[in-house]
Amino acid sequence: MTQSDAEWQAIAAYVDQMATMIELPIPPECREGVIANVMRTKAIAQLFLDFPVPDEVEIAPTFDP
């Protein structure tokens, strides 16, 4: 089993568990697409998580409309 296969199985299990938890039926013909979208979302989020932010950077002010 490759890293990709292991990741696919882990995300598939996550999708199945979350769908059960929130009582969201995922049709079998859509399941593979849902898993692929979660994998893409994870890859995009990882770009932000890996971005180095210096300690001296200040947080942005809160926007209150």
C-alpha positions as CSV (number, residue, x, y, z in Angstrom):
1,M,0.0,0.0,0.0
2,T,1.4,3.3,-1.0
3,Q,1.2,6.6,0.9
4,S,-1.5,7.7,-1.6
5,D,-3.5,4.5,-1.0
6,A,-3.2,4.9,2.7
7,E,-4.3,8.5,2.6
8,W,-7.2,7.6,0.3
9,Q,-8.4,5.0,2.7
10,A,-8.0,7.3,5.7
11,I,-9.9,10.1,4.1
12,A,-12.6,7.6,2.8
13,A,-13.1,6.4,6.4
14,Y,-13.3,10.0,7.6
15,V,-15.9,10.9,4.9
16,D,-17.9,7.8,5.9
17,Q,-17.7,8.6,9.6
18,M,-18.6,12.3,9.2
19,A,-21.5,11.5,6.8
20,T,-22.9,9.1,9.4
21,M,-22.4,11.6,12.2
22,I,-24.2,14.4,10.5
23,E,-26.8,12.0,8.9
24,L,-25.8,13.0,5.4
25,P,-26.5,10.3,2.9
26,I,-23.8,10.1,0.2
27,P,-25.0,8.2,-2.9
28,P,-22.6,5.4,-3.8
29,E,-22.0,7.0,-7.2
30,C,-20.9,10.3,-5.6
31,R,-18.7,8.9,-2.8
32,E,-15.5,8.8,-4.9
33,G,-16.0,12.4,-5.9
34,V,-16.6,13.5,-2.3
35,I,-13.4,11.7,-1.2
36,A,-11.4,13.3,-4.1
37,N,-12.7,16.8,-3.1
38,V,-11.8,16.3,0.5
39,M,-8.3,15.2,-0.6
40,R,-8.0,18.4,-2.8
41,T,-9.2,20.6,0.1
42,K,-6.6,19.0,2.4
43,A,-3.8,19.7,-0.1
44,I,-4.9,23.3,-0.4
45,A,-5.1,23.8,3.4
46,Q,-1.7,22.2,3.7
47,L,-0.2,25.1,1.7
48,F,-1.5,27.6,4.3
49,L,-0.4,25.4,7.2
50,D,3.1,25.1,5.9
51,F,3.6,28.8,5.2
52,P,6.1,30.2,7.6
53,V,4.9,33.2,9.6
54,P,7.5,35.2,11.5
55,D,6.9,35.7,15.2
56,E,7.0,39.5,14.8
57,V,4.0,39.6,12.5
58,E,0.9,41.2,14.2
59,I,-2.5,39.8,13.8
60,A,-5.0,41.7,11.6
61,P,-7.5,43.9,13.4
62,T,-11.0,42.5,13.8
63,F,-13.5,43.8,11.2
64,D,-16.9,44.7,12.6
65,P,-19.3,45.9,10.0
